[in-house]
Amino acid sequence: MRVMGIDPGSNCTGCGVIEEINNELKVIYWGSIKSKARQSFPQRLKFIYDELVAIIQNFNPDEVAVEDMFFATNVKSALKLGQTRGIAILSAVNEGKP
């Protein structure tokens, strides 16, 4: 089984892919998606979405897990993180990944 994990962030979204091979977990891929601060927020979301879709298509995970929000220091940050998390979920769903 191959699983992709996503840690959403509007400035930097982390992701990784692991696979179980012979009862051992192997790291297949890890990296980050860094959006450009000078871009508008909608453009940054599109960039993150496009990059996540490319990674999903390249590594074809069986499942995708997206980190849940557990705290927020301010309302604006929480809203942006929620939107970025939504983009991560959408990228997985649009590629047919649970």
N, CA, C and O atoms as a GROMACS GRO file, in nm:
protein
  392
    1MET      N    1   0.084  -0.118   0.000
    1MET     CA    2   0.000   0.000   0.000
    1MET      C    3   0.088   0.124   0.000
    1MET      O    4   0.190   0.130   0.069
    2ARG      N    5   0.048   0.221  -0.078
    2ARG     CA    6   0.121   0.348  -0.089
    2ARG      C    7   0.031   0.460  -0.038
    2ARG      O    8  -0.084   0.474  -0.081
    3VAL      N    9   0.084   0.541   0.053
    3VAL     CA   10   0.007   0.649   0.115
    3VAL      C   11   0.081   0.781   0.099
    3VAL      O   12   0.203   0.788   0.117
    4MET      N   13   0.005   0.884   0.066
    4MET     CA   14   0.060   1.019   0.057
    4MET      C   15   0.005   1.100   0.173
    4MET      O   16  -0.115   1.098   0.200
    5GLY      N   17   0.092   1.172   0.242
    5GLY     CA   18   0.052   1.261   0.349
    5GLY      C   19   0.078   1.405   0.308
    5GLY      O   20   0.180   1.435   0.247
    6ILE      N   21  -0.016   1.493   0.343
    6ILE     CA   22  -0.004   1.634   0.308
    6ILE      C   23  -0.020   1.719   0.434
    6ILE      O   24  -0.114   1.701   0.511
    7ASP      N   25   0.074   1.811   0.453
    7ASP     CA   26   0.069   1.909   0.562
    7ASP      C   27   0.045   2.045   0.498
    7ASP      O   28   0.141   2.111   0.456
    8PRO      N   29  -0.081   2.089   0.490
    8PRO     CA   30  -0.112   2.211   0.415
    8PRO      C   31  -0.065   2.339   0.484
    8PRO      O   32  -0.069   2.351   0.606
    9GLY      N   33  -0.019   2.432   0.402
    9GLY     CA   34   0.019   2.564   0.449
    9GLY      C   35   0.016   2.659   0.331
    9GLY      O   36   0.053   2.620   0.220
   10SER      N   37  -0.028   2.782   0.351
   10SER     CA   38  -0.040   2.875   0.238
   10SER      C   39   0.096   2.922   0.188
   10SER      O   40   0.109   2.957   0.070
   11ASN      N   41   0.197   2.922   0.272
   11ASN     CA   42   0.332   2.959   0.229
   11ASN      C   43   0.414   2.838   0.188
   11ASN      O   44   0.490   2.842   0.091
   12CYS      N   45   0.398   2.730   0.262
   12CYS     CA   46   0.474   2.608   0.236
   12CYS      C   47   0.388   2.487   0.271
   12CYS      O   48   0.348   2.470   0.386
   13THR      N   49   0.360   2.404   0.173
   13THR     CA   50   0.283   2.282   0.192
   13THR      C   51   0.380   2.164   0.184
   13THR      O   52   0.449   2.147   0.083
   14GLY      N   53   0.382   2.085   0.288
   14GLY     CA   54   0.470   1.968   0.289
   14GLY      C   55   0.394   1.845   0.244
   14GLY      O   56   0.273   1.835   0.263
   15CYS      N   57   0.466   1.751   0.184
   15CYS     CA   58   0.403   1.626   0.146
   15CYS      C   59   0.507   1.515   0.140
   15CYS      O   60   0.626   1.540   0.123
   16GLY      N   61   0.459   1.395   0.153
   16GLY     CA   62   0.546   1.280   0.146
   16GLY      C   63   0.467   1.158   0.103
   16GLY      O   64   0.345   1.152   0.120
   17VAL      N   65   0.538   1.062   0.047
   17VAL     CA   66   0.476   0.937   0.005
   17VAL      C   67   0.556   0.822   0.065
   17VAL      O   68   0.678   0.817   0.053
   18ILE      N   69   0.484   0.731   0.131
   18ILE     CA   70   0.549   0.612   0.186
   18ILE      C   71   0.479   0.489   0.129
   18ILE      O   72   0.364   0.495   0.085
   19GLU      N   73   0.551   0.378   0.130
   19GLU     CA   74   0.495   0.253   0.080
   19GLU      C   75   0.538   0.139   0.170
   19GLU      O   76   0.652   0.134   0.217
   20GLU      N   77   0.446   0.047   0.193
   20GLU     CA   78   0.479  -0.073   0.268
   20GLU      C   79   0.532  -0.177   0.171
   20GLU      O   80   0.463  -0.217   0.077
   21ILE      N   81   0.656  -0.220   0.195
   21ILE     CA   82   0.720  -0.323   0.113
   21ILE      C   83   0.776  -0.427   0.207
   21ILE      O   84   0.863  -0.397   0.289
   22ASN      N   85   0.727  -0.550   0.196
   22ASN     CA   86   0.773  -0.660   0.282
   22ASN      C   87   0.764  -0.623   0.431
   22ASN      O   88   0.860  -0.642   0.506
   23ASN      N   89   0.650  -0.570   0.471
   23ASN     CA   90   0.623  -0.531   0.610
   23ASN      C   91   0.715  -0.420   0.661
   23ASN      O   92   0.729  -0.403   0.782
   24GLU      N   93   0.776  -0.345   0.573
   24GLU     CA   94   0.858  -0.230   0.611
   24GLU      C   95   0.807  -0.107   0.537
   24GLU      O   96   0.764  -0.115   0.422
   25LEU      N   97   0.814   0.007   0.605
   25LEU     CA   98   0.775   0.132   0.541
   25LEU      C   99   0.896   0.194   0.473
   25LEU      O  100   1.002   0.211   0.534
   26LYS      N  101   0.880   0.227   0.348
   26LYS     CA  102   0.986   0.291   0.270
   26LYS      C  103   0.941   0.430   0.227
   26LYS      O  104   0.828   0.448   0.182
   27VAL      N  105   1.029   0.527   0.242
   27VAL     CA  106   0.999   0.662   0.195
   27VAL      C  107   1.021   0.665   0.044
   27VAL      O  108   1.131   0.637  -0.004
   28ILE      N  109   0.917   0.699  -0.027
   28ILE     CA  110   0.923   0.706  -0.174
   28ILE      C  111   0.953   0.849  -0.219
   28ILE      O  112   1.028   0.872  -0.314
   29TYR      N  113   0.894   0.944  -0.149
   29TYR     CA  114   0.910   1.086  -0.187
   29TYR      C  115   0.882   1.173  -0.066
   29TYR      O  116   0.798   1.140   0.018
   30TRP      N  117   0.953   1.284  -0.056
   30TRP     CA  118   0.920   1.389   0.040
   30TRP      C  119   0.962   1.521  -0.019
   30TRP      O  120   1.059   1.529  -0.095
   31GLY      N  121   0.888   1.624   0.015
   31GLY     CA  122   0.922   1.755  -0.038
   31GLY      C  123   0.826   1.861   0.011
   31GLY      O  124   0.739   1.835   0.093
   32SER      N  125   0.844   1.980  -0.042
   32SER     CA  126   0.756   2.090  -0.005
   32SER      C  127   0.722   2.172  -0.128
   32SER      O  128   0.797   2.178  -0.226
   33ILE      N  129   0.607   2.233  -0.121
   33ILE     CA  130   0.558   2.320  -0.227
   33ILE      C  131   0.558   2.461  -0.169
   33ILE      O  132   0.482   2.492  -0.077
   34LYS      N  133   0.643   2.546  -0.223
   34LYS     CA  134   0.655   2.682  -0.172
   34LYS      C  135   0.596   2.779  -0.272
   34LYS      O  136   0.645   2.794  -0.384
   35SER      N  137   0.489   2.845  -0.229
   35SER     CA  138   0.426   2.943  -0.317
   35SER      C  139   0.497   3.077  -0.304
   35SER      O  140   0.566   3.104  -0.206
   36LYS      N  141   0.479   3.159  -0.405
   36LYS     CA  142   0.547   3.289  -0.407
   36LYS      C  143   0.461   3.394  -0.338
   36LYS      O  144   0.344   3.412  -0.373
   37ALA      N  145   0.518   3.463  -0.242
   37ALA     CA  146   0.445   3.562  -0.162
   37ALA      C  147   0.391   3.676  -0.247
   37ALA      O  148   0.291   3.738  -0.210
   38ARG      N  149   0.454   3.705  -0.359
   38ARG     CA  150   0.408   3.818  -0.441
   38ARG      C  151   0.283   3.784  -0.522
   38ARG      O  152   0.219   3.874  -0.577
   39GLN      N  153   0.249   3.657  -0.531
   39GLN     CA  154   0.128   3.617  -0.603
   39GLN      C  155   0.005   3.641  -0.515
   39GLN      O  156   0.013   3.642  -0.393
   40SER      N  157  -0.109   3.661  -0.581
   40SER     CA  158  -0.233   3.674  -0.506
   40SER      C  159  -0.265   3.540  -0.440
   40SER      O  160  -0.217   3.435  -0.483
   41PHE      N  161  -0.347   3.544  -0.335
   41PHE     CA  162  -0.378   3.420  -0.263
   41PHE      C  163  -0.446   3.318  -0.354
   41PHE      O  164  -0.409   3.200  -0.349
   42PRO      N  165  -0.544   3.356  -0.438
   42PRO     CA  166  -0.602   3.258  -0.530
   42PRO      C  167  -0.498   3.195  -0.624
   42PRO      O  168  -0.505   3.076  -0.653
   43GLN      N  169  -0.402   3.274  -0.671
   43GLN     CA  170  -0.296   3.218  -0.757
   43GLN      C  171  -0.209   3.120  -0.679
   43GLN      O  172  -0.166   3.018  -0.734
   44ARG      N  173  -0.184   3.150  -0.553
   44ARG     CA  174  -0.105   3.059  -0.470
   44ARG      C  175  -0.179   2.927  -0.449
   44ARG      O  176  -0.119   2.820  -0.453
   45LEU      N  177  -0.311   2.936  -0.427
   45LEU     CA  178  -0.390   2.814  -0.411
   45LEU      C  179  -0.387   2.729  -0.538
   45LEU      O  180  -0.374   2.607  -0.531
   46LYS      N  181  -0.400   2.794  -0.653
   46LYS     CA  182  -0.394   2.720  -0.779
   46LYS      C  183  -0.259   2.653  -0.797
   46LYS      O  184  -0.252   2.539  -0.841
   47PHE      N  185  -0.152   2.723  -0.763
   47PHE     CA  186  -0.017   2.666  -0.774
   47PHE      C  187  -0.004   2.542  -0.685
   47PHE      O  188   0.046   2.439  -0.729
   48ILE      N  189  -0.050   2.553  -0.560
   48ILE     CA  190  -0.043   2.440  -0.468
   48ILE      C  191  -0.125   2.323  -0.522
   48ILE      O  192  -0.080   2.209  -0.521
   49TYR      N  193  -0.246   2.353  -0.570
   49TYR     CA  194  -0.333   2.249  -0.627
   49TYR      C  195  -0.263   2.178  -0.743
   49TYR      O  196  -0.257   2.056  -0.746
   50ASP      N  197  -0.212   2.256  -0.838
   50ASP     CA  198  -0.147   2.197  -0.956
   50ASP      C  199  -0.028   2.110  -0.917
   50ASP      O  200  -0.009   2.002  -0.974
   51GLU      N  201   0.052   2.155  -0.821
   51GLU     CA  202   0.168   2.077  -0.777
   51GLU      C  203   0.125   1.948  -0.708
   51GLU      O  204   0.185   1.843  -0.732
   52LEU      N  205   0.023   1.955  -0.624
   52LEU     CA  206  -0.025   1.834  -0.556
   52LEU      C  207  -0.080   1.734  -0.656
   52LEU      O  208  -0.054   1.614  -0.645
   53VAL      N  209  -0.156   1.781  -0.754
   53VAL     CA  210  -0.209   1.691  -0.857
   53VAL      C  211  -0.094   1.623  -0.932
   53VAL      O  212  -0.101   1.503  -0.957
   54ALA      N  213   0.009   1.698  -0.966
   54ALA     CA  214   0.124   1.639  -1.036
   54ALA      C  215   0.192   1.531  -0.951
   54ALA      O  216   0.231   1.427  -1.003
   55ILE      N  217   0.206   1.556  -0.822
   55ILE     CA  218   0.268   1.458  -0.733
   55ILE      C  219   0.180   1.334  -0.721
   55ILE      O  220   0.230   1.221  -0.725
   56ILE      N  221   0.050   1.354  -0.707
   56ILE     CA  222  -0.043   1.240  -0.699
   56ILE      C  223  -0.036   1.158  -0.828
   56ILE      O  224  -0.031   1.035  -0.822
   57GLN      N  225  -0.036   1.224  -0.942
   57GLN     CA  226  -0.029   1.152  -1.070
   57GLN      C  227   0.104   1.079  -1.085
   57GLN      O  228   0.108   0.969  -1.140
   58ASN      N  229   0.211   1.138  -1.038
   58ASN     CA  230   0.344   1.078  -1.052
   58ASN      C  231   0.362   0.956  -0.962
   58ASN      O  232   0.419   0.855  -1.006
   59PHE      N  233   0.315   0.963  -0.837
   59PHE     CA  234   0.341   0.856  -0.742
   59PHE      C  235   0.221   0.764  -0.719
   59PHE      O  236   0.236   0.660  -0.656
   60ASN      N  237   0.104   0.800  -0.768
   60ASN     CA  238  -0.016   0.717  -0.765
   60ASN      C  239  -0.040   0.649  -0.630
   60ASN      O  240  -0.041   0.526  -0.623
   61PRO      N  241  -0.058   0.726  -0.523
   61PRO     CA  242  -0.083   0.665  -0.392
   61PRO      C  243  -0.221   0.596  -0.389
   61PRO      O  244  -0.313   0.635  -0.461
   62ASP      N  245  -0.232   0.494  -0.303
   62ASP     CA  246  -0.361   0.428  -0.284
   62ASP      C  247  -0.455   0.516  -0.201
   62ASP      O  248  -0.576   0.518  -0.223
   63GLU      N  249  -0.398   0.589  -0.107
   63GLU     CA  250  -0.476   0.678  -0.021
   63GLU      C  251  -0.397   0.806   0.004
   63GLU      O  252  -0.275   0.809  -0.005
   64VAL      N  253  -0.472   0.912   0.037
   64VAL     CA  254  -0.410   1.040   0.070
   64VAL      C  255  -0.464   1.085   0.206
   64VAL      O  256  -0.585   1.083   0.230
   65ALA      N  257  -0.373   1.126   0.294
   65ALA     CA  258  -0.411   1.178   0.426
   65ALA      C  259  -0.371   1.325   0.433
   65ALA      O  260  -0.258   1.361   0.397
   66VAL      N  261  -0.464   1.409   0.478
   66VAL     CA  262  -0.438   1.553   0.490
   66VAL      C  263  -0.443   1.589   0.638
   66VAL      O  264  -0.541   1.560   0.707
   67GLU      N  265  -0.337   1.653   0.686
   67GLU     CA  266  -0.331   1.691   0.828
   67GLU      C  267  -0.448   1.783   0.862
   67GLU      O  268  -0.482   1.874   0.787
   68ASP      N  269  -0.506   1.757   0.978
   68ASP     CA  270  -0.617   1.838   1.028
   68ASP      C  271  -0.563   1.963   1.096
   68ASP      O  272  -0.449   1.965   1.142
   69MET      N  273  -0.645   2.066   1.102
   69MET     CA  274  -0.607   2.186   1.176
   69MET      C  275  -0.622   2.158   1.325
   69MET      O  276  -0.722   2.099   1.367
   70PHE      N  277  -0.525   2.198   1.404
   70PHE     CA  278  -0.536   2.173   1.547
   70PHE      C  279  -0.529   2.300   1.629
   70PHE      O  280  -0.567   2.298   1.746
   71PHE      N  281  -0.483   2.409   1.574
   71PHE     CA  282  -0.487   2.538   1.643
   71PHE      C  283  -0.462   2.648   1.541
   71PHE      O  284  -0.410   2.624   1.432
   72ALA      N  285  -0.500   2.767   1.578
   72ALA     CA  286  -0.474   2.882   1.491
   72ALA      C  287  -0.447   3.004   1.580
   72ALA      O  288  -0.518   3.027   1.679
   73THR      N  289  -0.345   3.080   1.544
   73THR     CA  290  -0.310   3.197   1.625
   73THR      C  291  -0.401   3.316   1.599
   73THR      O  292  -0.425   3.397   1.688
   74ASN      N  293  -0.452   3.326   1.477
   74ASN     CA  294  -0.548   3.433   1.448
   74ASN      C  295  -0.646   3.389   1.341
   74ASN      O  296  -0.624   3.290   1.271
   75VAL      N  297  -0.755   3.462   1.329
   75VAL     CA  298  -0.864   3.423   1.241
   75VAL      C  299  -0.821   3.421   1.095
   75VAL      O  300  -0.854   3.327   1.023
   76LYS      N  301  -0.748   3.522   1.049
   76LYS     CA  302  -0.704   3.526   0.909
   76LYS      C  303  -0.618   3.405   0.875
   76LYS      O  304  -0.635   3.344   0.769
   77SER      N  305  -0.526   3.371   0.963
   77SER     CA  306  -0.440   3.255   0.940
   77SER      C  307  -0.523   3.127   0.934
   77SER      O  308  -0.498   3.041   0.850
   78ALA      N  309  -0.620   3.116   1.023
   78ALA     CA  310  -0.705   2.997   1.026
   78ALA      C  311  -0.786   2.983   0.897
   78ALA      O  312  -0.799   2.873   0.843
   79LEU      N  313  -0.838   3.095   0.846
   79LEU     CA  314  -0.914   3.091   0.722
   79LEU      C  315  -0.827   3.050   0.604
   79LEU      O  316  -0.867   2.967   0.523
   80LYS      N  317  -0.708   3.106   0.595
   80LYS     CA  318  -0.617   3.071   0.486
   80LYS      C  319  -0.575   2.925   0.495
   80LYS      O  320  -0.568   2.856   0.393
   81LEU      N  321  -0.547   2.878   0.615
   81LEU     CA  322  -0.509   2.738   0.632
   81LEU      C  323  -0.624   2.646   0.593
   81LEU      O  324  -0.603   2.542   0.531
   82GLY      N  325  -0.746   2.685   0.631
   82GLY     CA  326  -0.863   2.605   0.594
   82GLY      C  327  -0.882   2.598   0.443
   82GLY      O  328  -0.916   2.492   0.390
   83GLN      N  329  -0.859   2.708   0.375
   83GLN     CA  330  -0.871   2.709   0.229
   83GLN      C  331  -0.762   2.624   0.165
   83GLN      O  332  -0.787   2.552   0.068
   84THR      N  333  -0.642   2.631   0.218
   84THR     CA  334  -0.532   2.550   0.165
   84THR      C  335  -0.559   2.402   0.190
   84THR      O  336  -0.532   2.318   0.104
   85ARG      N  337  -0.613   2.370   0.306
   85ARG     CA  338  -0.648   2.231   0.337
   85ARG      C  339  -0.755   2.182   0.239
   85ARG      O  340  -0.750   2.069   0.192
   86GLY      N  341  -0.853   2.268   0.208
   86GLY     CA  342  -0.957   2.233   0.112
   86GLY      C  343  -0.900   2.203  -0.026
   86GLY      O  344  -0.945   2.110  -0.093
   87ILE      N  345  -0.801   2.281  -0.068
   87ILE     CA  346  -0.734   2.257  -0.196
   87ILE      C  347  -0.664   2.121  -0.195
   87ILE      O  348  -0.666   2.049  -0.295
   88ALA      N  349  -0.601   2.087  -0.084
   88ALA     CA  350  -0.532   1.958  -0.073
   88ALA      C  351  -0.633   1.844  -0.084
   88ALA      O  352  -0.608   1.746  -0.155
   89ILE      N  353  -0.745   1.856  -0.015
   89ILE     CA  354  -0.848   1.752  -0.022
   89ILE      C  355  -0.904   1.744  -0.163
   89ILE      O  356  -0.924   1.634  -0.215
   90LEU      N  357  -0.930   1.858  -0.225
   90LEU     CA  358  -0.983   1.861  -0.362
   90LEU      C  359  -0.888   1.794  -0.460
   90LEU      O  360  -0.932   1.722  -0.549
   91SER      N  361  -0.759   1.818  -0.446
   91SER     CA  362  -0.662   1.756  -0.538
   91SER      C  363  -0.668   1.604  -0.529
   91SER      O  364  -0.659   1.536  -0.630
   92ALA      N  365  -0.684   1.551  -0.408
   92ALA     CA  366  -0.693   1.406  -0.391
   92ALA      C  367  -0.824   1.352  -0.447
   92ALA      O  368  -0.825   1.252  -0.519
   93VAL      N  369  -0.934   1.417  -0.415
   93VAL     CA  370  -1.066   1.371  -0.461
   93VAL      C  371  -1.075   1.376  -0.614
   93VAL      O  372  -1.126   1.283  -0.676
   94ASN      N  373  -1.025   1.483  -0.674
   94ASN     CA  374  -1.030   1.495  -0.820
   94ASN      C  375  -0.945   1.390  -0.891
   94ASN      O  376  -0.969   1.358  -1.007
   95GLU      N  377  -0.846   1.336  -0.820
   95GLU     CA  378  -0.763   1.229  -0.878
   95GLU      C  379  -0.812   1.090  -0.836
   95GLU      O  380  -0.745   0.990  -0.860
   96GLY      N  381  -0.930   1.086  -0.773
   96GLY     CA  382  -0.991   0.957  -0.737
   96GLY      C  383  -0.927   0.888  -0.619
   96GLY      O  384  -0.933   0.766  -0.607
   97LYS      N  385  -0.865   0.966  -0.532
   97LYS     CA  386  -0.797   0.908  -0.415
   97LYS      C  387  -0.879   0.935  -0.289
   97LYS      O  388  -0.920   1.048  -0.264
   98PRO      N  389  -0.904   0.830  -0.211
   98PRO     CA  390  -0.982   0.849  -0.086
   98PRO      C  391  -0.901   0.921   0.020
   98PRO      O  392  -0.951   0.945   0.130
   0.00000   0.00000   0.00000
